[in-house]
Structures are given as C-alpha cells and as structure tokens.
Amino acid sequence: MKRQTKIGLAVAAMLAASGAVGTYVAVSTAPERAPTIKLGDGKEGPVGMAWIPGNEFLMGNDHEMSQPNERPAHKVRVSGFWMDVHDVTNAQFRRFVEATGYVTTAERKPRWEDLRAQLPPGTPRPDDSRLQAGAMVFVGTETEVSLRDYSRWWRFVPGADWRHPAGSGSNIDGKEDHPVVQVSYQDAQAYAKWAGKRLPTEAEWEFAARGGLEQATYSWGNELLPQGKPMASIWDTRQPQPFPVVKDEKVQVGTTPLSSFSPNGYGLYDMAGNVWQWTADWYRADAFKVQAQYRHTPQDPAGPANSFDPDNGGTPVSAPKRVTRGGSFLCSDTASATAPARGAARILSILCRISAFGRSWRRSNGRRPRPCRAAVPAAEHPLRHRAG
C-alpha cells in the first residue's frame, strides 16, 4: 500500500483486537483456502468486531506503481486480534463527546508551539488573530490544474470540525452512519481509550486490509472493477470530471454510508476508499527498508520510534507525523495528488486536524485493548479502532 505525505486527506479510524492492503511484489495469488469470517457476538468476541487470525505475510510491495516508501515487500508476522468491522461513525463519535465533554483538535485554537514544529525553521509567528480553530477542507477546482500543488484544492476553513466538516455552514444531519471526519490522531486516541480499544499498528492494519490475499493489488483482488462493479468509494475516473474538478453538481463528492460496498475476506468494510484511517505508527519514509534488513522476520512490529520525512518540502524532516492508510473518496487507480486506492498505499499525516474512533470489547481478560478504526477526513478524515 502506498504511503502518502499530503496533509488533510480523508481518513477513517479503525480499532482492532489483538491490520493493510497493498500492491505487492509479484502476481497476486489467493490463499489455498479463503479465510473464514468470524464476527464477535458478545460471548466469543466483541460485538461489531471481526477476528483477524494473524499470520506471516508480505508487507509493502515492489509493484511498478509503488512509491519509494512502500518498498521493499518484506516478511512480517502479526498475532491474531479483533478489529472494528467499520470506521467509527458520526453517531458513535457523538456518543463519546456527549459522555465525556471532549473537545476535538479542530475545535481548539491552535498553539504556536505545535505549529512551529511543522513549519520551516525561521517561520515568523503569525498574529494571534490568525490562529483560529478549523480544519483542512477539500474545495476542488473548476478547471483542470497541475497536481503538484495541492493547495489549489485544499483550504484551511475556520470553523470546520467533525460536526461541520466543510465549515460552519455545513453539518452532518442525516449522516449518522457516515464515518466521522475532521478528527486528529489525538482525537482518535482519546476515543479509543474511552471505548476500551486502541489504534492498530501499521502492520496489523495492512494484514487486516489484505483480507487474506497475498500481494493483491486491492483489498478485494487484482481488478479495480471486477465485472464492472465498483468495490470502494473512490474518485470515479469514468466520469468526465478529472480530479480535482467539481464544477458539475450532479457528481457527488464526499463520504458514503458504512457498508455501502462489500467487505473484504475478513469481514471488514471500507479498507480501501471512503476515508483514510489512522494507525498507531510514527511515519518514517525509510521504515520498510529498515525493517527488511532484519535478520529475523519481525513479530508484531510496533513501528518506528520517531518520524522522519526528507521528502515533504520545507517541513522539518523530524516533524511529528503518523501513518494513515486505506485511501479515500478522493483517490483513484491513476496517479493523483491523493495517492491511489491500492492496498499498499501509505500516507503520512502531520499532526494537524483529522478524525478517528470505534467501539470496545469491555470484557476484562488481562490483555491490551483491541484495535479500533479511526478516520481522517479528506478535508474530512474518519477512523477505525483495533482491540487486542
């Protein structure tokens, strides 16, 4: 799966219990036996979560479409865990906020100390009047533009948050079953803790997203549109409007309700498309190269100890960033400024304004919290949790 370095992409949050999709080294082959979907019923496993059996797999990929930070494909082993079957919804996140009084990152006035760590050295401090609560929003363009400058279709909008994804004039009425967006990594962590869950590691996420398919291009196989059937909420390249043009009001751009498309082999929905998903890992551009050099196959890797990104313009190479996976409704199978919907795609998100969460398995069994799925918005980001 491809990693990306854009800020403000859509991301969904997922929690897991003990998870990622990608484009891989060789021709993908299905396992000898399809995985069995095991859903929790409250007695054997938490309700709303699916059992991910764990195993050894090839993480990352060497596909011709892969980016440097996705390479090389390398062996990793993960233990079994439970994971939310879908991203955290607006309704679920609302219950969390009502129960705790939590205020998300996007609803708070930014602190200069936090912003300075993500800006080029020597950047002057702006006037306090310019430090406003808000979030990045996808606004699109009226004509085709170069995809080298994502500021053409992304804009910081004061007042944008999980209740008002596109700004103060928007709302989530009637979207209770859509993934929550405009939540940050910290928001996702807060939700997960409240739910008794945790975010999945990047390795757990990728293993879960593959759904039992070794090195498949997508979480459902190698064809983007098997028998012409859409399998995920992504940018439709068959329509006349090229990304990021949105002048035709008949073409709807945004999140879709949960379970709008078929689940993968483990029973997980939206592991590709709709919204990007938070993982627990720090982002390092060289993480896969380092991991591939280990003498022994890594078991349950927890990710790098810090961030490292030498490829993101004037941003300090050590600026704090976390990995998001899964793609969003702005992604496609062609080159785009948002990273394709391929399973191996990775992106990194600066600790800015995004979203995340999930439900929990509260049975006390002495084990660490299960992973959940949390999301980050494409101007709206959702999340998924994991339990373990």
C-alpha positions as CSV (number, residue, x, y, z in Angstrom):
1,M,0.0,0.0,0.0
2,K,1.2,3.4,-0.8
3,R,2.2,5.9,1.9
4,Q,1.4,9.5,1.2
5,T,2.6,12.8,2.6
6,K,-0.3,15.0,1.9
7,I,-2.0,16.9,4.8
8,G,-5.7,16.9,5.3
9,L,-6.7,13.8,3.4
10,A,-9.8,11.8,4.3
11,V,-9.0,9.1,6.8
12,A,-11.2,6.6,8.6
13,A,-10.4,5.2,12.1
14,M,-10.5,1.6,12.9
15,L,-9.8,-0.3,16.2
16,A,-8.5,-3.8,16.2
17,A,-8.4,-6.6,18.7
18,S,-5.2,-8.2,19.1
19,G,-4.2,-4.7,10.2
20,A,-3.5,-3.2,5.4
21,V,-3.9,-3.7,1.8
22,G,-1.3,-3.2,-0.8
23,T,0.3,-3.6,-4.2
24,Y,2.9,-6.2,-4.0
25,V,5.9,-7.8,-5.4
26,A,4.7,-10.5,-7.8
27,V,1.5,-11.6,-9.3
28,S,-1.1,-11.8,-6.5
29,T,-2.5,-15.2,-5.7
30,A,-5.4,-16.1,-3.5
31,P,-4.7,-18.3,-0.5
32,E,-5.4,-22.1,-0.9
33,R,-8.5,-21.6,1.3
34,A,-10.5,-18.5,1.7
35,P,-10.4,-17.0,5.2
36,T,-13.4,-17.7,7.4
37,I,-15.2,-14.5,8.6
38,K,-15.6,-14.6,12.3
39,L,-17.7,-11.8,13.9
40,G,-17.9,-11.1,17.6
41,D,-21.3,-11.8,19.3
42,G,-20.6,-10.5,22.8
43,K,-19.8,-14.0,24.0
44,E,-17.0,-15.0,21.7
45,G,-15.5,-11.7,20.7
46,P,-16.8,-8.2,20.9
47,V,-19.9,-7.1,19.0
48,G,-19.1,-5.0,16.0
49,M,-15.6,-6.5,15.6
50,A,-14.1,-9.2,13.4
51,W,-11.4,-11.7,14.3
52,I,-8.2,-11.2,12.3
53,P,-6.3,-14.6,12.7
54,G,-2.8,-13.3,12.3
55,N,0.0,-14.9,10.3
56,E,3.1,-14.1,8.3
57,F,2.7,-12.0,5.2
58,L,4.5,-9.8,2.7
59,M,4.1,-6.2,3.9
60,G,4.7,-3.4,1.4
61,N,5.2,-4.0,-2.3
62,D,7.5,-3.7,-5.3
63,H,4.8,-3.1,-7.8
64,E,5.5,-0.7,-10.8
65,M,3.0,1.7,-9.3
66,S,4.6,1.7,-5.9
67,Q,6.2,4.7,-4.3
68,P,9.7,4.5,-2.6
69,N,8.2,4.5,0.9
70,E,6.2,1.3,0.1
71,R,9.3,-0.7,-0.9
72,P,10.5,-3.3,-0.5
73,A,8.0,-6.0,0.2
74,H,9.2,-7.8,3.3
75,K,8.0,-10.5,5.6
76,V,6.2,-9.6,8.8
77,R,4.3,-11.7,11.3
78,V,1.3,-10.4,13.4
79,S,-0.6,-12.1,16.1
80,G,-4.4,-12.5,15.9
81,F,-6.6,-9.6,17.1
82,W,-10.1,-8.3,16.9
83,M,-10.8,-5.2,14.7
84,D,-13.8,-3.0,14.2
85,V,-15.7,-4.1,11.1
86,H,-16.2,-0.5,10.0
87,D,-15.0,3.0,10.7
88,V,-16.2,5.0,13.7
89,T,-19.4,6.7,12.7
90,N,-20.7,10.2,13.4
91,A,-23.3,8.7,15.7
92,Q,-20.6,6.8,17.7
93,F,-18.4,9.8,18.0
94,R,-21.3,11.9,19.1
95,R,-21.9,9.5,22.0
96,F,-18.3,9.7,23.0
97,V,-18.4,13.5,23.0
98,E,-21.7,13.7,24.9
99,A,-20.4,11.2,27.6
100,T,-17.1,13.0,28.1
101,G,-17.4,16.6,27.0
102,Y,-14.3,16.1,24.8
103,V,-13.3,18.9,22.5
104,T,-11.5,17.9,19.3
105,T,-8.3,19.4,18.0
106,A,-10.1,21.2,15.2
107,E,-12.4,22.9,17.8
108,R,-9.5,24.4,19.7
109,K,-7.4,27.4,18.9
110,P,-4.1,26.2,17.5
111,R,-1.0,26.7,19.7
112,W,2.0,28.3,18.1
113,E,4.3,25.8,19.8
114,D,2.6,22.9,17.9
115,L,2.5,24.7,14.6
116,R,6.2,25.8,14.8
117,A,7.4,22.1,14.9
118,Q,5.8,21.6,11.5
119,L,7.0,24.7,9.7
120,P,10.3,25.6,8.1
121,P,12.9,27.0,10.6
122,G,12.7,30.8,11.0
123,T,9.0,31.0,10.1
124,P,7.7,34.1,11.9
125,R,5.0,33.7,14.4
126,P,1.7,34.9,13.0
127,D,-0.6,37.4,14.8
128,D,-2.8,35.6,17.3
129,S,-5.9,36.7,15.4
130,R,-4.8,34.3,12.6
131,L,-4.6,31.3,14.9
132,Q,-8.2,30.1,14.5
133,A,-9.9,26.8,15.2
134,G,-10.7,24.9,12.0
135,A,-9.5,22.2,9.6
136,M,-8.4,21.5,6.0
137,V,-11.3,21.1,3.6
138,F,-11.4,19.7,0.0
139,V,-12.8,22.5,-2.1
140,G,-11.9,21.2,-5.6
141,T,-11.4,23.3,-8.6
142,E,-13.5,24.5,-11.6
143,T,-10.9,23.5,-14.2
144,E,-8.0,21.1,-14.6
145,V,-4.9,22.1,-12.6
146,S,-1.4,20.8,-12.0
147,L,-1.5,18.1,-9.3
148,R,1.9,19.3,-8.0
149,D,0.2,22.0,-5.8
150,Y,-2.5,20.5,-3.6
151,S,-3.2,24.0,-2.1
152,R,-5.3,24.5,-5.3
153,W,-8.0,22.2,-4.0
154,W,-7.4,22.1,-0.2
155,R,-8.1,25.0,2.0
156,F,-8.0,25.7,5.7
157,V,-11.5,26.7,6.8
158,P,-12.1,28.3,10.2
159,G,-15.0,26.6,12.0
160,A,-14.6,23.2,10.2
161,D,-14.7,20.3,12.6
162,W,-16.4,16.9,13.0
163,R,-19.9,18.4,13.4
164,H,-19.2,20.9,10.5
165,P,-16.9,19.0,8.1
166,A,-16.8,21.7,5.4
167,G,-17.1,24.7,7.7
168,S,-19.6,26.5,10.0
169,G,-22.3,26.4,7.2
170,S,-22.2,22.6,6.9
171,N,-23.5,19.8,9.2
172,I,-23.8,16.1,9.5
173,D,-27.6,15.9,9.6
174,G,-28.7,12.6,8.1
175,K,-25.2,11.3,8.1
176,E,-25.2,9.4,11.4
177,D,-24.0,6.2,9.6
178,H,-21.1,8.0,7.7
179,P,-17.5,7.8,9.1
180,V,-16.7,10.7,11.4
181,V,-14.1,13.0,9.9
182,Q,-12.0,16.1,10.9
183,V,-10.5,14.2,13.8
184,S,-6.8,14.3,14.7
185,Y,-4.6,11.4,15.9
186,Q,-5.0,12.7,19.4
187,D,-8.8,12.7,19.0
188,A,-8.7,9.1,17.7
189,Q,-6.6,8.1,20.7
190,A,-9.0,9.7,23.1
191,Y,-11.9,7.9,21.5
192,A,-10.1,4.6,21.5
193,K,-9.2,4.9,25.2
194,W,-12.9,5.7,26.1
195,A,-14.0,2.8,24.0
196,G,-11.5,0.4,25.7
197,K,-9.7,-0.1,22.4
198,R,-6.6,1.1,20.6
199,L,-5.5,2.0,17.1
200,P,-3.9,-0.8,15.1
201,T,-0.2,-0.7,14.2
202,E,0.5,-0.2,10.5
203,A,1.5,-3.9,10.2
204,E,-1.8,-5.0,11.8
205,W,-3.8,-2.7,9.6
206,E,-2.1,-3.9,6.4
207,F,-2.6,-7.5,7.3
208,A,-6.2,-7.0,8.1
209,A,-6.8,-4.9,5.0
210,R,-5.5,-7.5,2.7
211,G,-8.3,-9.8,3.8
212,G,-6.3,-13.0,3.3
213,L,-5.0,-12.1,-0.2
214,E,-1.2,-12.2,-0.5
215,Q,0.2,-9.3,-2.5
216,A,-3.1,-8.5,-4.2
217,T,-3.4,-5.0,-5.7
218,Y,-6.6,-4.2,-3.9
219,S,-8.2,-5.5,-0.7
220,W,-10.7,-7.4,-2.9
221,G,-8.3,-8.7,-5.6
222,N,-6.4,-7.5,-8.6
223,E,-9.1,-5.9,-10.7
224,L,-10.2,-2.4,-9.9
225,L,-13.8,-3.1,-11.2
226,P,-14.4,-6.8,-11.3
227,Q,-17.1,-7.4,-13.9
228,G,-17.5,-3.7,-14.0
229,K,-18.6,-3.5,-10.3
230,P,-17.3,-0.6,-8.1
231,M,-15.8,-2.1,-4.9
232,A,-14.9,1.1,-3.0
233,S,-15.8,4.8,-2.6
234,I,-13.1,6.4,-4.7
235,W,-12.8,9.1,-7.4
236,D,-14.7,7.8,-10.4
237,T,-12.3,8.2,-13.3
238,R,-15.0,7.1,-15.7
239,Q,-16.9,10.4,-15.2
240,P,-16.0,13.4,-17.3
241,Q,-14.6,15.5,-14.4
242,P,-10.9,14.8,-13.8
243,F,-9.6,15.2,-10.3
244,P,-9.9,17.7,-8.6
245,V,-12.6,19.3,-10.8
246,V,-16.0,19.6,-9.0
247,K,-18.0,22.0,-11.1
248,D,-20.7,19.5,-12.1
249,E,-23.1,19.5,-9.1
250,K,-24.6,16.2,-10.4
251,V,-21.3,14.5,-9.4
252,Q,-21.4,13.9,-5.7
253,V,-18.0,14.1,-3.8
254,G,-17.8,13.0,-0.2
255,T,-18.1,10.2,2.3
256,T,-20.6,7.3,1.8
257,P,-22.6,5.4,4.4
258,L,-20.9,2.4,6.1
259,S,-21.3,-1.0,4.4
260,S,-22.0,0.6,1.0
261,F,-19.6,-1.8,-0.6
262,S,-18.8,-5.5,0.0
263,P,-16.5,-6.4,2.9
264,N,-13.0,-8.0,2.4
265,G,-12.1,-11.5,3.2
266,Y,-12.1,-10.9,7.0
267,G,-15.5,-9.1,7.0
268,L,-14.0,-5.6,7.2
269,Y,-15.7,-2.7,5.3
270,D,-14.0,0.3,3.6
271,M,-10.4,-0.9,4.0
272,A,-9.9,1.0,0.7
273,G,-11.6,4.3,-0.2
274,N,-14.1,6.5,1.6
275,V,-11.7,7.8,4.3
276,W,-8.1,7.5,5.3
277,Q,-7.6,5.5,8.5
278,W,-5.2,6.3,11.4
279,T,-2.7,3.8,12.6
280,A,-0.6,4.0,15.7
281,D,2.8,4.2,13.9
282,W,5.1,7.2,13.6
283,Y,5.8,7.8,9.9
284,R,9.3,7.2,8.6
285,A,9.9,7.2,4.8
286,D,12.6,4.5,5.3
287,A,10.7,2.3,7.7
288,F,10.2,-0.6,5.3
289,K,13.8,-0.5,4.1
290,V,15.0,-0.7,7.7
291,Q,12.6,-3.5,8.6
292,A,13.5,-5.5,5.5
293,Q,17.1,-5.7,6.8
294,Y,16.3,-7.6,10.0
295,R,17.8,-11.0,10.2
296,H,14.6,-12.5,11.5
297,T,11.0,-11.9,10.5
298,P,9.6,-9.1,12.7
299,Q,6.9,-10.2,15.1
300,D,4.2,-7.7,15.8
301,P,6.3,-4.6,14.9
302,A,5.3,-1.5,16.8
303,G,6.7,0.9,14.2
304,P,9.5,3.5,14.3
305,A,10.4,5.4,17.5
306,N,10.1,8.7,15.7
307,S,9.2,10.5,12.5
308,F,11.5,11.0,9.5
309,D,10.4,12.5,6.2
310,P,13.0,14.1,4.0
311,D,10.6,14.5,1.0
312,N,8.0,16.9,2.2
313,G,9.2,20.3,1.1
314,G,10.0,22.8,3.8
315,T,8.6,20.8,6.6
316,P,11.3,19.8,9.1
317,V,12.3,16.1,8.5
318,S,11.6,15.3,12.1
319,A,8.1,17.0,12.2
320,P,5.8,14.7,14.2
321,K,3.7,12.6,11.7
322,R,1.6,9.4,11.9
323,V,0.9,6.9,9.2
324,T,-2.6,6.8,7.7
325,R,-3.7,4.0,5.3
326,G,-6.6,3.0,3.2
327,G,-7.3,5.8,0.7
328,S,-10.4,8.0,0.5
329,F,-13.2,9.1,-1.8
330,L,-10.6,11.4,-3.5
331,C,-8.3,8.5,-4.5
332,S,-8.2,6.6,-7.8
333,D,-6.3,3.9,-9.6
334,T,-4.4,6.5,-11.6
335,A,-1.7,8.9,-10.5
336,S,-3.3,11.6,-8.4
337,A,-2.3,14.1,-5.8
338,T,-4.0,12.0,-3.2
339,A,-2.5,8.5,-3.7
340,P,-4.2,5.6,-5.3
341,A,-6.7,3.2,-3.8
342,R,-4.2,0.4,-3.9
343,G,-3.8,-1.7,-0.9
344,A,-0.1,-1.0,-0.4
345,A,-0.5,2.8,-0.5
346,R,0.8,4.6,2.6
347,I,0.5,8.2,3.6
348,L,1.7,10.2,6.5
349,S,-0.2,12.9,8.2
350,I,1.2,15.8,10.1
351,L,-0.4,16.0,13.5
352,C,-3.0,18.5,12.2
353,R,-6.7,18.2,12.1
354,I,-8.3,14.8,11.4
355,S,-10.6,12.1,12.8
356,A,-10.9,8.7,14.5
357,F,-12.6,6.1,16.8
358,G,-14.5,2.8,17.4
359,R,-16.4,0.6,20.0
360,S,-15.0,-1.6,22.6
361,W,-14.8,-5.1,24.0
362,R,-15.1,-4.4,27.7
363,R,-14.6,-8.0,29.0
364,S,-11.7,-7.9,31.4
365,N,-9.2,-10.5,30.2
366,G,-5.9,-9.0,31.1
367,R,-5.0,-8.3,27.5
368,R,-4.2,-5.0,26.0
369,P,-7.1,-3.1,24.3
370,R,-8.2,-4.3,21.0
371,P,-7.5,-2.1,17.9
372,C,-10.2,0.1,16.5
373,R,-10.6,2.0,13.3
374,A,-10.4,5.8,13.2
375,A,-10.8,8.1,10.3
376,V,-9.3,11.2,8.9
377,P,-11.2,13.4,6.5
378,A,-10.3,14.4,3.0
379,A,-11.0,17.7,4.4
380,E,-12.8,15.1,6.5
381,H,-11.0,12.2,8.0
382,P,-12.6,9.1,9.7
383,L,-11.1,6.4,11.9
384,R,-11.2,2.7,12.9
385,H,-10.0,1.1,16.1
386,R,-8.5,-2.1,17.0
387,A,-8.8,-4.2,20.1
388,G,-6.2,-6.6,21.4
